[in-house]
Amino acid sequence: FSPVALGAERKWVVGKPEFGFEYKGITYYMATVEELAAFRARPEDFAPRLLGCDPVLLVETDRAVTGSTDFGAFFDGDLYLFKTEESRLRFKSSPLK
């Protein structure tokens, strides 16, 4: 999904390979050339925090476990991804922890 569409419009829009861009070893796909330009200019504004790793599992197990777009949540304007709905709900109950 396009991280730019998600961040700007809170919409899950499927990205296209021709608008892909690698950032910190992860390839992100945008839906349009305009989104690609925005992402290239400021990838840190759009990429999920912690490179998409589940923050709850990272804190509790000291392991970087990739989260899923099925379990995303915004906090303080940033997108976080979680491995499970349980992890997502735990984060939402106390995000500063």
GINOR-V816700 format. One record per backbone hydrogen bond with DSSP energy under -0.5 kcal/mol. NH is the residue of the N-H (numbers start at 0). CO is the residue of the C=O. If there is no record, write none. Layout:
BEGIN
NH|CO, NH|CO
END
This chain:
BEGIN
1|12, 2|0, 5|1, 6|2, 7|3, 8|4, 9|4, 9|5, 10|4, 12|10, 15|29, 18|15, 19|16, 20|27, 22|25, 25|22, 27|20, 27|25, 29|18, 35|31, 36|32, 37|33, 38|34, 39|35, 40|36, 41|37, 44|41, 45|41, 45|42, 46|42, 48|78, 50|47, 51|48, 52|49, 53|64, 57|53, 58|54, 59|55, 60|56, 61|57, 62|56, 64|62, 65|63, 66|51, 67|81, 70|67, 71|68, 72|79, 74|77, 77|74, 79|72, 81|67, 81|70, 87|83, 88|84, 89|85, 90|86, 91|87, 92|88, 93|89, 93|90, 96|93
END
